[in-house]
Structures are given as C-alpha cells and as structure tokens.
Amino acid sequence: MTTNDQLYAAFATALQIDAAVITDAMAYNQQPEWDSVAHMALVAELESVFDVMLDTDDILAMSSVAAARTILAKYGVVF
C-alpha cells in the first residue's frame, strides 16, 4: 500500500466513508461526515497510521486532503 493509499484509507476510516469518494480537493465541512468530532478522529488516525504527533497549528490547518498531505510531509512522510 502506498502512502497515498494509506492517507486515503485513514480518511475513509476516520470519516466512515468509502475511500473511492476521497479526492485531494475534499475539504473540511464540504463533506457532511467531516465535522469537528470527525476531524479529531482523523487526527488520531493519521497520527497512528503515520506514527507522527501533529502540533496544534497543523491540526487547525488541516482543511483538506491536500493540506493533510503537505502537513504530513513536514513530519517526514514521503508521498
């Protein structure tokens, strides 16, 4: 599984949606399932899958799948 697949799988798990509907353009509050509670579940899932500890600024800045990829890259995750 590629890191991109892992990213999409983490979003699918946290948001409880089909990975097939996930795109880089998917953004917070544009997907009904991605609310504030799901956002925290997503953070926990990403931290677990990629073995990172996100700081508060990055958690708040994670507004889309593309943003999550950029943020994770700061922590050494290679896509």
HUBEL-V549898 format. One record per residue. N is the residue number from 0. RES is the residue in one small letter. SS is DSSP state (alpha for helix, beta for strand, coil for the rest). Layout:
# HUBEL-V549898
N,RES,SS / N,RES,SS
This chain:
# HUBEL-V549898
0,m,coil / 1,t,coil / 2,t,alpha / 3,n,alpha / 4,d,alpha / 5,q,alpha / 6,l,alpha / 7,y,alpha / 8,a,alpha / 9,a,alpha / 10,f,alpha / 11,a,alpha / 12,t,alpha / 13,a,alpha / 14,l,alpha / 15,q,coil / 16,i,coil / 17,d,coil / 18,a,alpha / 19,a,alpha / 20,v,alpha / 21,i,coil / 22,t,coil / 23,d,coil / 24,a,coil / 25,m,coil / 26,a,beta / 27,y,coil / 28,n,coil / 29,q,coil / 30,q,coil / 31,p,coil / 32,e,coil / 33,w,coil / 34,d,coil / 35,s,alpha / 36,v,alpha / 37,a,alpha / 38,h,alpha / 39,m,alpha / 40,a,alpha / 41,l,alpha / 42,v,alpha / 43,a,alpha / 44,e,alpha / 45,l,alpha / 46,e,alpha / 47,s,alpha / 48,v,alpha / 49,f,alpha / 50,d,coil / 51,v,coil / 52,m,coil / 53,l,coil / 54,d,coil / 55,t,alpha / 56,d,alpha / 57,d,alpha / 58,i,alpha / 59,l,alpha / 60,a,alpha / 61,m,coil / 62,s,coil / 63,s,beta / 64,v,alpha / 65,a,alpha / 66,a,alpha / 67,a,alpha / 68,r,alpha / 69,t,alpha / 70,i,alpha / 71,l,alpha / 72,a,alpha / 73,k,alpha / 74,y,coil / 75,g,coil / 76,v,coil / 77,v,coil / 78,f,coil
